[in-house]
């Protein structure tokens, strides 16, 4: 498996697969073709269907230049390897193609080329799944974070410290900002209001109120193009920070304990990324919010003092109870239902951590099997439920808007 450095990426929202990935691909193509006079970029499938709302064209143009870049939209055509396909063409002074490259934005800001001889990703971890890792940890007495350190090296803690500081900054900016989010919906920021009300509420609502506010804060920062950490994606970036920020306040763990929890969460997310998917365009929102919930539940269980088996159980429940979750962003924006989903999943992650902690960690369906089920379920979902904004909530909203315009 790859390093967790490939999972946690610091960048700007609103989407890791539709904004960060295409921008990275454009940078790669520009570096390869510095002599090009102009560019043509064709967006396919999900990238084209929701690209406007996700600022895909903006991300590409920022790199290649607005005055010399043509964007072609083909939402009804899907390239063979992934729904998030794009093709770059470098053009000469006569408009003739000098070079071309097909690429795929595969989730979490990662980009994969098609048909080229790129070197395979560096494999950092020697075990293929959580079952093997858990069994090794139980035999050797290691924790998950110690296994991460063994594979990644001690320098991983400096990296995770930067990740954590970026997460904290995103929470605090989001709590301090009011107003309306950019885009066609006119959605009002709510984190500030939730946080104020939670602080004035009784103890029975403190957990739900605060963790909701923290998740909304990061998700709203993401939707406004703020700096966040993919955990594992931009669309699900509020869940892990919200849970850890709340636990820092309520449980008062040391910063090292928080970094250890981030390492464990990163290991869970990396397993899902390798053996399943974290791409909403490929498997629906179960791959984004479901994966983030599993990561956060595992991190919380570790901070609470859970065993490796209890941590595995928490991650399993976090993913299992998001199976089948569709990705149907209204107007292609990472706002409805994405922002509220971050809050709901953060609360669920804490509940799943508490449930696993109360158990002895034994259960019937292992985490790795749930990952496989999630992947298959995602492939079985019709494309209108996989980040194309042609079904579900997106269609309901669009149909209502059309009726309002036509007065019927």
KOLSEGU-944830 format. One record per residue (C-alpha): x, y, z. Coordinates in steps of 0.5 Angstrom, whole numbers, padded with zeros to 4 digits, always signed. Layout:
# residues N
XYZ...
# end
This chain:
# residues 408
+0000+0000+0000+0002+0007-0001+0004+0012+0004-0001+0016+0008+0002+0022+0005-0002+0020-0001-0008+0020+0003-0008+0027+0007-0007+0032+0002-0007+0040+0004-0010+0044-0002-0016+0048-0003-0023+0046-0004-0029+0044-0006-0027+0038-0009-0021+0033-0009-0023+0029-0015-0026+0035-0019-0021+0041-0017-0015+0039-0014-0014+0033-0019-0015+0036-0025-0011+0042-0023-0005+0037-0021-0006+0034-0028-0006+0041-0032+0001+0042-0028+0004+0036-0030+0002+0037-0038+0004+0044-0038+0011+0042-0035+0011+0037-0041+0009+0042-0046+0012+0048-0044+0013+0050-0052+0005+0050-0053+0002+0056-0056-0005+0054-0053-0009+0048-0050-0015+0044-0051-0018+0040-0045-0024+0035-0046-0027+0033-0039-0031+0027-0039-0036+0023-0035-0037+0026-0028-0032+0031-0029-0036+0034-0034-0043+0033-0031-0041+0037-0025-0035+0040-0027-0038+0047-0027-0040+0047-0020-0034+0044-0017-0030+0049-0021-0026+0044-0025-0025+0049-0031-0023+0054-0027-0018+0050-0024-0015+0048-0030-0015+0055-0033-0011+0057-0027-0005+0053-0029-0006+0053-0037-0008+0060-0038-0015+0063-0039-0013+0066-0046-0010+0060-0049-0014+0054-0046-0021+0051-0049-0025+0047-0045-0029+0042-0048-0035+0038-0044-0037+0031-0046-0041+0029-0040-0045+0023-0044-0038+0020-0046-0034+0016-0040-0027+0014-0041-0025+0007-0040-0021+0007-0034-0025+0011-0029-0031+0016-0029-0027+0022-0028-0023+0022-0035-0020+0028-0038-0016+0029-0044-0010+0035-0045-0008+0037-0052-0002+0042-0053-0003+0046-0060+0002+0049-0064+0001+0056-0067-0003+0053-0073-0008+0050-0068-0005+0043-0069-0004+0038-0064+0003+0037-0062+0002+0032-0056-0004+0029-0052-0005+0026-0046-0011+0022-0042-0011+0022-0035-0016+0020-0029-0017+0024-0023-0018+0018-0018-0020+0021-0012-0017+0024-0006-0013+0029-0011-0009+0023-0014-0008+0023-0022-0007+0017-0026-0004+0017-0033-0007+0013-0038-0003+0009-0043+0004+0011-0041+0009+0008-0037+0009+0012-0031+0013+0008-0025+0008+0005-0020+0007+0008-0014+0012+0007-0008+0009+0001-0004+0010+0003+0004+0006-0002+0007+0008-0010+0007+0001-0012+0009-0005-0012+0004-0011-0011+0009-0013-0009+0016-0014-0017+0018-0007-0018+0016-0005-0012+0020-0009-0013+0026-0007-0020+0027+0000-0018+0026-0001-0013+0032-0004-0018+0036+0002-0023+0036+0007-0017+0036+0004-0013+0041+0004-0007+0037-0001-0001+0036-0004+0001+0029+0000+0007+0030+0007+0004+0031+0006+0000+0025+0005+0006+0021+0011+0009+0024+0015+0002+0023+0013+0003+0015+0013+0010+0014+0019+0012+0019+0019+0017+0025+0019+0023+0020+0012+0022+0019+0010+0025+0025+0013+0032+0023+0008+0031+0017+0002+0029+0021+0003+0035+0025+0003+0040+0019-0004+0036+0017-0007+0037+0024-0005+0044+0025-0008+0045+0018-0014+0042+0020-0015+0046+0027-0014+0052+0023-0020+0050+0018-0024+0049+0024-0023+0055+0027-0023+0059+0021-0030+0056+0019-0033+0057+0026-0031+0065+0026-0034+0066+0019-0041+0068+0017-0045+0069+0011-0047+0066+0004-0043+0060+0001-0041+0062-0007-0045+0058-0012-0052+0058-0015-0056+0056-0009-0055+0061-0004-0053+0057+0002-0052+0060+0009-0046+0058+0013-0049+0055+0019-0042+0053+0023-0042+0059+0027-0049+0059+0029-0049+0052+0031-0043+0053+0036-0046+0059+0039-0052+0055+0041-0048+0049+0043-0044+0053+0048-0051+0055+0051-0054+0049+0051-0054+0043+0057-0049+0038+0057-0054+0033+0054-0053+0036+0047-0046+0039+0048-0043+0033+0044-0048+0033+0038-0048+0041+0038-0040+0042+0038-0038+0036+0033-0044+0038+0029-0041+0045+0029-0034+0043+0028-0036+0039+0022-0040+0044+0019-0034+0049+0020-0029+0045+0015-0034+0043+0010-0036+0050+0009-0029+0052+0009-0028+0047+0003-0034+0049+0000-0032+0056-0001-0025+0054-0003-0021+0055+0003-0015+0051+0005-0017+0044+0008-0014+0037+0008-0017+0031+0004-0019+0026+0009-0020+0022+0005-0023+0027+0000-0025+0035+0000-0032+0033+0000-0031+0029+0007-0026+0033+0010-0030+0036+0016-0031+0029+0019-0024+0027+0022-0022+0034+0024-0029+0035+0027-0028+0028+0032-0021+0030+0034-0022+0037+0035-0028+0035+0040-0024+0030+0043-0018+0034+0044-0023+0039+0048-0027+0033+0052-0022+0028+0053-0016+0032+0053-0011+0028+0050-0004+0030+0048-0002+0032+0041+0002+0026+0040-0004+0022+0042-0008+0026+0037-0002+0025+0032-0002+0017+0033-0010+0017+0032-0009+0021+0025-0004+0015+0023-0009+0010+0025-0014+0014+0021-0010+0015+0015-0008+0007+0015-0016+0006+0015-0017+0011+0009-0011+0008+0005-0013+0001+0006-0020+0003+0003-0017+0007-0002-0013+0001-0005-0018-0005-0004-0024-0001-0005-0025+0007-0007-0025+0014-0004-0028+0017-0011-0035+0019-0011-0035+0019-0018-0033+0011-0018-0037+0009-0012-0042+0014-0009-0041+0018-0003-0040+0011+0001-0033+0012-0002-0032+0019+0001-0036+0020+0007-0037+0013+0009-0029+0012+0009-0028+0018+0013-0033+0016+0018-0029+0009+0019-0023+0013+0019-0026+0018+0025-0029+0012+0029-0022+0008+0029-0018+0015+0031-0023+0016+0036-0023+0009+0039-0016+0009+0039-0016+0016+0043-0021+0013+0048-0016+0007+0049-0019+0002+0045-0016-0005+0043-0014-0006+0036-0020-0011+0035-0024-0005+0038-0021+0000+0033-0022-0005+0027-0030-0006+0029-0031+0002+0030-0028+0003+0023-0032-0003+0020-0039+0000+0023-0037+0007+0020-0036+0004+0013-0042-0001+0014-0047+0004+0016-0046+0008+0010-0046+0003+0005-0050+0005-0002-0050+0012+0000-0051+0016-0007-0047+0022-0009-0052+0027-0012-0049+0034-0011-0055+0039-0012-0052+0044-0018-0046+0040-0018-0044+0044-0012-0040+0041-0006-0046+0044-0001-0052+0040-0001-0052+0034+0002-0045+0034+0003-0044+0039+0008-0049+0036+0013-0047+0029+0011-0040+0031+0014-0044+0033+0021-0048+0027+0021-0042+0022+0020-0038+0026+0025-0043+0024+0030-0044+0017+0028-0036+0016+0028-0037+0018+0035-0042+0014+0037-0039+0008+0033-0033+0009+0037-0037+0009+0044-0041+0003+0041-0034-0001+0040-0031+0001+0046-0037-0002+0050-0036-0009+0046-0030-0014+0046-0029-0012+0039-0032-0019+0036-0037-0018+0031-0039-0023+0025-0037-0018+0018-0030-0016+0018-0028-0009+0016-0024-0012+0010-0030-0015+0007-0034-0009+0008-0029-0005+0004-0030-0010-0002-0038-0010-0001-0037-0002-0002-0033-0003-0008-0038-0008-0011-0044-0004-0009-0041+0003-0012-0040-0001-0019-0047-0003-0018-0050+0004-0017-0053+0007-0024-0048+0013-0026-0054+0018-0024-0052+0017-0017-0045+0017-0018-0043+0025-0018-0046+0026-0024-0052+0031-0021-0057+0027-0026-0061+0023-0020-0063+0024-0013-0063+0030-0009-0060+0034-0015-0065+0032-0020-0071+0034-0015-0068+0041-0014-0067+0042-0021-0074+0039-0023-0077+0044-0018-0072+0050-0020-0075+0049-0027-0082+0049-0025-0081+0055-0022-0078+0058-0028-0084+0056-0032-0089+0058-0027-0092+0051-0026
# end
